[in-house]
């Protein structure tokens, strides 16, 4: 797939427009998002580890 110069210029202008609209999060927003993401990762890890333990322990019991 070949891009022409006009298409490439249009894409670059779109990216620049999006970057201009983006803003850096404040410290409290960043900390809140980090805590939520960390809690979600911990929850998923706990669920995965629990499933692993069940699959490792249950077959030995039968």
LONU-872170 format. One line per 8 residues: their letters; for each residue x negated, y, z negated of N, C-alpha, C. Coordinates in nm, 4 decimals. Each point is the difference from the previous one (the first is absolute). Example, Ala and Ser with C-alpha at 12.3 -4.5 7.8 and 13.67 -1.06 7.14 Angstrom:
<rs>
AS> -1.3190 -0.5690 -0.7800 0.0890 0.1190 0.0000 -0.0900 0.1200 0.0000  0.0350 0.1050 0.0720 -0.0820 0.1190 -0.0060 0.0770 0.1090 -0.0730 .
</rs>
This chain:
<rs>
XXXXXXXX> -0.0850 -0.1177 0.0000 0.0850 0.1177 0.0000 -0.0894 0.1238 0.0000  0.0078 0.0797 0.1017 -0.0805 0.1208 0.0137 0.0817 0.1211 -0.0446  -0.0638 0.0840 -0.0788 0.0638 0.1247 -0.0417 -0.0521 0.1132 0.0864  0.0899 0.0839 0.0432 -0.0441 0.1166 0.0756 -0.0418 0.1083 -0.0986  -0.0643 0.1006 0.0505 -0.0465 0.1095 -0.0848 0.1189 0.0719 -0.0638  0.1085 0.0146 0.0750 0.1180 0.0689 -0.0529 0.0629 -0.0792 -0.1151  0.0085 -0.1331 0.0173 0.0569 -0.0835 -0.1059 -0.0882 0.0032 -0.1246  -0.1300 -0.0044 0.0211 -0.0931 0.0048 -0.1118 0.0100 0.1326 -0.0731 .
XXXXXXXX> 0.0081 0.1083 0.0729 0.0137 0.1326 -0.0604 0.1298 0.0098 -0.0789  0.1063 -0.0558 0.0548 0.1298 0.0030 -0.0677 -0.0075 -0.0774 -0.1323  -0.0631 -0.1169 0.0013 -0.0144 -0.0805 -0.1209 -0.0820 0.0743 -0.1054  -0.1097 0.0613 0.0417 -0.0858 0.0726 -0.0941 0.0767 0.1157 -0.0628  0.0797 0.0718 0.0802 0.0798 0.1101 -0.0534 0.1034 -0.0502 -0.1004  0.0596 -0.1177 0.0254 0.0957 -0.0582 -0.0944 -0.0690 -0.0320 -0.1319  -0.1186 -0.0614 0.0074 -0.0739 -0.0334 -0.1215 -0.0382 0.1250 -0.0784  -0.0430 0.1030 0.0678 -0.0377 0.1247 -0.0661 0.1214 0.0621 -0.0692 .
XXXXXXXX> 0.1159 -0.0037 0.0660 0.1227 0.0545 -0.0587 0.0368 -0.0753 -0.1279  -0.0125 -0.1310 0.0023 0.0314 -0.0798 -0.1182 -0.0978 0.0306 -0.1126  -0.1283 0.0136 0.0321 -0.0993 0.0311 -0.1025 0.0227 0.1377 -0.0616  0.0480 0.0948 0.0787 0.0287 0.1332 -0.0534 0.1191 -0.0040 -0.0957  0.0965 -0.0898 0.0265 0.1168 -0.0110 -0.0877 -0.0317 -0.0735 -0.1294  -0.1003 -0.0868 0.0035 -0.0344 -0.0795 -0.1175 -0.0606 0.0903 -0.1078  0.0265 -0.0381 -0.1243 -0.0585 0.0756 -0.1103 -0.0646 -0.0966 -0.0975  -0.0962 0.0498 -0.0712 -0.0692 -0.0815 -0.0980 0.0873 -0.0093 -0.1247 .
XXXXXXXX> 0.0173 -0.1215 -0.0552 0.0851 -0.0124 -0.1188 -0.0664 0.0648 -0.1214  0.0834 0.0506 -0.0875 -0.0513 0.0558 -0.1257 -0.0460 -0.1148 -0.0894  -0.0767 0.0336 -0.1021 -0.0579 -0.1036 -0.0858 0.1073 -0.0870 -0.0651  0.1079 0.0609 -0.0494 0.1032 -0.0792 -0.0668 0.0741 -0.0905 0.0989  0.0219 0.0465 0.1228 0.0616 -0.0847 0.1024 -0.0897 -0.1188 0.0322  -0.1284 0.0265 0.0133 -0.0947 -0.1063 0.0316 -0.0051 -0.1036 -0.1107  -0.0037 0.0448 -0.1239 -0.0047 -0.0933 -0.1123 0.1274 -0.0839 -0.0087  0.1146 0.0634 0.0253 0.1261 -0.0737 -0.0041 0.0043 -0.1073 0.1087 .
XXXXXXXX> -0.0403 0.0364 0.1207 -0.0017 -0.0964 0.1108 -0.0996 -0.1119 -0.0288  -0.1151 0.0342 -0.0565 -0.1009 -0.1009 -0.0322 0.0509 -0.0981 -0.1046  0.0688 0.0512 -0.1020 0.0548 -0.0876 -0.1041 0.1049 -0.0945 0.0574  0.0870 0.0523 0.0843 0.1048 -0.0837 0.0597 -0.0620 -0.1067 0.0896  -0.0970 0.0396 0.0822 -0.0654 -0.0966 0.0890 -0.0757 -0.1055 -0.0807  -0.0666 0.0416 -0.1066 -0.0720 -0.0948 -0.0851 0.0943 -0.0973 -0.0687  0.1133 0.0507 -0.0486 0.0982 -0.0874 -0.0637 0.0569 -0.0998 0.0996  0.0260 0.0440 0.1224 0.0522 -0.0898 0.1033 -0.1024 -0.1086 0.0336 .
XXXXXXXX> -0.1275 0.0379 0.0114 -0.1035 -0.0999 0.0283 -0.0130 -0.0993 -0.1145  0.0066 0.0487 -0.1239 -0.0085 -0.0889 -0.1156 0.1183 -0.0963 -0.0038  0.1197 0.0503 0.0314 0.1190 -0.0846 0.0008 -0.0104 -0.1083 0.1067  -0.0408 0.0383 0.1197 -0.0141 -0.0982 0.1078 -0.1092 -0.1015 -0.0334  -0.1083 0.0465 -0.0588 -0.1067 -0.0916 -0.0408 0.0456 -0.0969 -0.1070  0.0781 0.0486 -0.0958 0.0528 -0.0864 -0.1057 0.0933 -0.1052 0.0577  0.0861 0.0412 0.0907 0.0916 -0.0958 0.0630 -0.0791 -0.1050 0.0782  -0.0979 0.0438 0.0759 -0.0824 -0.0932 0.0772 -0.0774 -0.0957 -0.0892 .
XXXXXXXX> -0.0557 0.0499 -0.1092 -0.0751 -0.0851 -0.0918 0.0924 -0.0995 -0.0691  0.1211 0.0444 -0.0327 0.0974 -0.0908 -0.0620 0.0364 -0.1126 0.0957  0.0217 0.0334 0.1245 0.0311 -0.1030 0.1002 -0.1176 -0.0958 0.0155  -0.1203 0.0545 0.0003 -0.1186 -0.0852 0.0102 -0.0067 -0.0968 -0.1183  0.0215 0.0509 -0.1214 -0.0047 -0.0866 -0.1172 0.1071 -0.1082 0.0066  0.1194 0.0368 0.0407 0.1080 -0.0988 0.0127 -0.0355 -0.1076 0.1027  -0.0582 0.0397 0.1092 -0.0353 -0.0971 0.1042 -0.1195 -0.0859 -0.0416  -0.0854 0.0505 -0.0870 -0.1157 -0.0757 -0.0435 0.0351 -0.0925 -0.1169 .
XXXXXX> 0.0932 0.0408 -0.0857 0.0314 -0.0763 -0.1205 0.1102 -0.1019 0.0265  0.1051 0.0386 0.0714 0.1144 -0.0888 0.0206 -0.0351 -0.1300 0.0732  -0.0775 0.0023 0.1063 -0.0303 -0.1265 0.0678 -0.0754 -0.0989 -0.0898  -0.0798 0.0465 -0.0928 -0.0757 -0.0888 -0.0895 0.0917 -0.0651 -0.1033  0.1139 0.0644 -0.0283 0.0934 -0.0529 -0.0985 0.0825 -0.1146 0.0525  0.0057 -0.0175 0.1323 0.0838 -0.1063 0.0567 -0.0799 -0.1193 0.0383 .
</rs>
